[in-house]
Amino acid sequence: MDAIIDNLRAERATLLAAIGKIDAALAALTGAGPKAEPAAATDTGAAPRRRRRKMTDEQKRAISARMKKSWAARKRKAARQ
């Protein structure tokens, strides 16, 4: 389902870009300025930003432990060389 939604959003963005090019060509041919088009037509099609999920303290501690382990392994590997 997510793949279908992503494909539709990508297609929408492509179509909006094409509409923007057509509007620019029409404006150039008719001599109308860019202010002639309504604000809704200039929508870029970008999806609204998602809010970042909050991490619990337990999740933060788990990430911290994994990163410390990773850094220690990297440090050991560098010391061997």
N, C-alpha and C positions, 0 to 999 in steps of 0.2 A: 504494500500500500504506500509506504514512504517513497519507494522508487517511482511510482506513478506520479505522486505529488511533485517530486523533484523534477521529473521530466516535464510536467505541465508548467511548472514555474519557469524552467529554462526556456520552454517554447514561448511562454508569455513574454519573457524578457527579450527574446529574439524578435518577436512581432512588434513589441513596443519600440525597439531600436529601428526597425524597418519603418514604422509609422513616423518616427522622428525624422528619418532621412527624407521621407516623402513630404512631410510638412516643411522641412527646410528647403527642398527643391521648389515647392509651391510658393513659399515665401520669396525665394529668389526670383522666380518668374513673374510673380504678381507685384513685387516691390513692397510687400507687406513686411513689417518688422517682426521680430520674434515675440513681441508683446501681443500680437494678434491671436495667438493660440491660447486656449484656456489653461489654467494651471493644472487641472486634472489630467490633461493630455501629456504633460511633461513628466508623468510618473516614470521612474526608472525601472520599476518592476522588482526592485530589491525586496526581499522578504524582510519583515520586521525583525529587529534583533531579538534574540532569545535571551531571557534572563538567566544569569548564572545561578546554578543550584548552590545552596549553602552546604558547606561541609561540616559534619559534626566533629567534635574534638577527637573522637575515636578515629575517624577517617584521616584527620590531619596527622595524628600520631602514627598511623599505619604508613602513610606516604612518607613521613619523615624517616621512619625506620628503613623503608625500602631504599630511599635515596642515600642514606648514610651507608647502607650495605653496598650500594652501587659505587659510591665514591671510594669506599675502602678497597673494593675489588680493583677499581681503576688505578688507585694509588699503588697497590701491591704489584699490579701488572707493570706499571711504569718503573717501579723499583727493580724489577727483575731485568729489565732491558738496559 
